[in-house]
């Protein structure tokens, strides 16, 4: 109902079911999106069985953004302007997290997974394509409370894959997905 100006860097508006409408926790909702991805295309989750709360969590900023969106827009979906990573291409997740625009926040694997369900062309094996970091989530590879990794989606040669990597790696083929709060 309100006019919304295209934020600088945003690609398009995306309708994403609120994770609370999908499962009891963000982690479970992420797993359900991965099941849907597996039904739609070749997909491999390299962190299968290790997406529980001791390994995987939302960043504080992304949790806060979800709460702000839920307060402003009740219902089953959040509609956000977002981008798949082009704006942050070549920057490490650590750098991205400290350089967001004031109304920007990182997306986690649940949100990016939903976006990939409707935009499967985004990661399809093109040699010049951008793989997608998920800076809105944090990952502890040993489940020991040291959340020094971030999730990402990439092409393995035969299909879409999901894994995690160190937050300080600035890969030129990686870009962090983000969204923008309504102003």
PECORGI-V306408 format. One record per helix or strand. SS is the DSSP state (hx for helix, st for strand). FROM is the first residue (numbers start at 1). LEN is the number of residues. If there is no record, write none. Layout:
ss;from;len
SS;FROM;LEN
SS;FROM;LEN
This chain:
ss;from;len
st;12;6
hx;19;3
hx;26;15
st;43;3
st;56;3
hx;60;13
st;77;7
hx;86;3
hx;93;6
st;104;3
hx;109;10
hx;120;3
st;131;9
st;149;7
st;160;7
st;174;3
st;178;3
